[in-house]
Each structure stands twice: as structure tokens, then as C-alpha cells.
Amino acid sequence: MNNDRIIAFVMAGGQGARLQPLTSARSKPSVPFGSRYRIVDFVLSNLVNSQIQTIYLLVQYKSQSLIEHVRKAWTISPLLQSQFVTVVPPQMRSGDHWFQGTADAVHQNINLIEEHRPDLVVVFGADHIYRMDIRQMVDFHKDRQADVTIAALPVPLRDASSFGVIAANAQGQISAFEEKPAHPTPLATDPAQAYASMGNYVFNTDVLLQALRETQEAGETDFGHHVLPRLLQTHRLFAYDFATNIIPGIKDYEDRVYWRDVGNIDAYFDAHKDVLGAQPTFDMFNPEWPVFSSSYQGPVARIQGGEIRNSLLGSATVIHEGTRITNSIIRRETVIEDDVVLENCIVMDYVRVSRGAHLRNVIVDRHNLIEAGERIGFDAEKDRQRYTVTPGGVTVIPAGRVSYFARDIRGTGRGGYGE
């Protein structure tokens, strides 16, 4: 693979309506995850770790937060012209409209493919939490002499009706696509499972260019609904089994086939549980396959007292006396004052939780002040009058406007090292 010229298009324009209010001012790929990452960091890290470093990030909705994150966190090499992550908004080369679908987004940037003249083009989404060595998918693509390869996740047959299903033979060659079928086709090698499309593709460049032109002429816009079914009639399409992907450094206690769609608040909240614990399902510490993100320059967390169990603390966080923090993730430049209790919470950057507040099953977005003595997460009806409460019982406090971190430390109202 090292001799192949490969460029990547990352679909990062997702509106993320089901993640409201976390997406009220940012796109879905820009939503924070864990103690220091954004959702987009996972696909970008997979590409870079796989030695695919010519990356175009196609953005659309509420993109400024994502643009700023990429500018500060994803400068690969200013010296090597083929190593970059570049943000590309809609160029409107083919008409006065934004991206109308995944295929239209790539077609609007077809000039970038023609300029680079790569052997292969990979098209990946930016909405999921996972690790993947894309080199192995490319090797599979070449070994099968495929025109297009689609990453496929084996899922229990009883759950497959919620996905776009791929029907394939034992060698992986695709025979049909089934959109949320009532009776999904099982795997040729395991009748209890079916292939769910992950929305990640490897294309031979000449095949992709021809398909994009034909699709544009037909007024079609999407890979899954239009391009791939058309290509299936004339080309060799294969499903790559994600369960065969081997990542170095994975611990025995981890879920080796970890892939999470954090498409709604409850799924997003539950995925955070997977990074906690002495033996997390998804261990963020893996020097052999790191997840890259911002090179934040703030100091380490400061703990003055209290009781902290099974939790992660971001940089420059201050924990005061008498606090009790359990099963929670606290991001950077956050102050937790005396006698605060946090249970099963996600507290994002530049938040101040004042003395005596008690929060349970709460997500607090950036730039918020939680008043002294507040109780949130105990009365769903009361919380619903002020905030969003999910079907799973998670209360979400939307982003505020001011950081309350540094008032008693540096005499300002702004995060001192903020991104």
C-alpha cells in the first residue's frame, strides 16, 4: 500500500439534529467526546495512523467550531505538501447549492481528485467512535481486485433491520443492498449475523470519477442510495469485514470490534461509559494507535480534596474540598467547588459548578455556571421546564456564553488556555 497514492474525503458536514442541544452551535463531528477529544478526531486519527495523510474534510452545517479545532489540532506537516488535513466547505462548482448528499459533496470537489491523480480514493464518515487500520481494508480491496470496497460491521440478525444491510458471499463479493430490511440477508459464514454498512468506502479512482459524472447527469446525490446500487450492476463491489481488522496495542479486556454510532444523546452518553473503569471497553490509552487531538498547553488538573471514583479529569481542572465525583468525565478548565456531588455526569470545558450543587445523569455543555445548591437530574418534570431531558433520563444543559473558570485564579472571566 505504501506505493499507492491515496487521498481521503471525510464527510464532516453532519447537522446532528438528534444530538441537540449539543449541536445548536456546532456540527456533529465537532461535538466533544471524552476528556479531551472531538468526535472527528477518531476518523482523522485512523487515517493518519494508517499512513493516509492527504485528507480533505468536507464541512457544511455550523462549521466554525470544527474549522477552529482542525486549525489548532491537525497541522500534520507544513513542509511536506502531500501531508495535510484541509477543511473544504461547499464550493458550488456545479450549481448554486450546498452539498446535497455524500456523492454530490465529492463531486463538487472532483477537481481535487483530478489534481492529485491518486490510485485510490477513500471516503469515510466523521460521526463514529472506533479504531480501524484502513491499510488492511485497502489490502483486502487490492487482493480481491475490487472496484469498490465497503466497510461492513457484523451485527446480530435480530438487530440488522435498523441498518443498511449488505448481502455478500463468503469471499465478500456483494450481491445486493438492503435498506433496513424486515428480513435481512444473513452472513454466508454465520446465519446469526448480517453485514451492516459502516458508510466507509475505498474506490478505484477511475471508477469513482466515472460514477460521479454519471450520477451528476442523472440528478442523483448519494453513495448509498444511488452510486453503489448503480455500480453493483457493472463492477466488482466487496464488503470488508470490520471484525477482521487488527489494531496493535489493544488490551485483552477491550471490545476488539468497537464501533459506536453516537447519533443521539442517549447513545452519546452511554458511549462515555465505555471509556471509564479499570478495564474500559474502549481504552483511550494506546501508544501504538493513538487518538490525536488538540495540543492543549494548560496545566494538569489540581485536586484539593474530595472523593473521586471512576472518573476522568481534563487539564487545568480544579477540584475543591468536600466534592464527590463518581462515574463522570470532567473536561478542561472546569472548577468544581466545595461540597459538589456529581454522579454519572459529563461536564464540558470552561464550566463552574458552584458550592453544594448536586447533579446526576447530566451533561453540562461549555461555558456554564451551575448555581450554588442546584439539584439537577432528580426531577425530570422540573428539569424539562429548563433543559432537554432524553428518553433515557439524561438532562442536557446547553452551552452558555461565558467561562467562569478563572475568576478566582487569574482574575478574568475567560478560559486561560482555551481552544
Stockholm file with secondary structure:
# STOCKHOLM 1.0

chainA/1-419         MNNDRIIAFVMAGGQGARLQPLTSARSKPSVPFGSRYRIVDFVLSNLVNSQIQTIYLLVQYKSQSLIEHVRKAWTISPLLQSQFVTVVPPQMRSGDHWFQGTADAVHQNINLIEEHRPDLVVVFGADHIYRMDIRQMVDFHKDRQADVTIAALPVPLRDASSFGVIAANAQGQISAFEEKPAHPTPLATDPAQAYASMGNYVFNTDVLLQALRETQEAGETDFGHHVLPRLLQTHRLFAYDFATNIIPGIKDYEDRVYWRDVGNIDAYFDAHKDVLGAQPTFDMFNPEWPVFSSSYQGPVARIQGGEIRNSLLGSATVIHEGTRITNSIIRRETVIEDDVVLENCIVMDYVRVSRGAHLRNVIVDRHNLIEAGERIGFDAEKDRQRYTVTPGGVTVIPAGRVSYFARDIRGTGRGGYGE
#=GR chainA/1-419 SS CTTSCEEEEEECCCCCGGGTTTTSSSCGGGSEETTTEETHHHHHHHHHHTTCCEEEEECCTTCHHHHHHHHHHCCCCSSCTTCEEEEECCCCTTSSSCCCSHHHHHHTTHHHHHHHCCSEEEEEESSEEECCCHHHHHHHHHHTTCSEEEEEEEEEGGGGGGSEEEEECTTCBEEEEEESCSSCCCCSSCTTEEEEEEEEEEEEHHHHHHHHHHHHHTTCCCIIIIIHHHHHTTSCEEEEEGGGCCCTTCCTTSCTTCEEECCSHHHHHHHHHTTCSSSCSSCSCCTTSCCCCCCCCCCCCEECSSEEESCEECTTCEECTTCEEESCEECSSCEECTTCEEESCEECSSCEECTTCEEESEEECSSCEECTTCEESSCHHHHHHHSEECTTSCEEECCCSCCCSSTTTTSCSSCTTCC
#=GC SS_cons         CTTSCEEEEEECCCCCGGGTTTTSSSCGGGSEETTTEETHHHHHHHHHHTTCCEEEEECCTTCHHHHHHHHHHCCCCSSCTTCEEEEECCCCTTSSSCCCSHHHHHHTTHHHHHHHCCSEEEEEESSEEECCCHHHHHHHHHHTTCSEEEEEEEEEGGGGGGSEEEEECTTCBEEEEEESCSSCCCCSSCTTEEEEEEEEEEEEHHHHHHHHHHHHHTTCCCIIIIIHHHHHTTSCEEEEEGGGCCCTTCCTTSCTTCEEECCSHHHHHHHHHTTCSSSCSSCSCCTTSCCCCCCCCCCCCEECSSEEESCEECTTCEECTTCEEESCEECSSCEECTTCEEESCEECSSCEECTTCEEESEEECSSCEECTTCEESSCHHHHHHHSEECTTSCEEECCCSCCCSSTTTTSCSSCTTCC
//
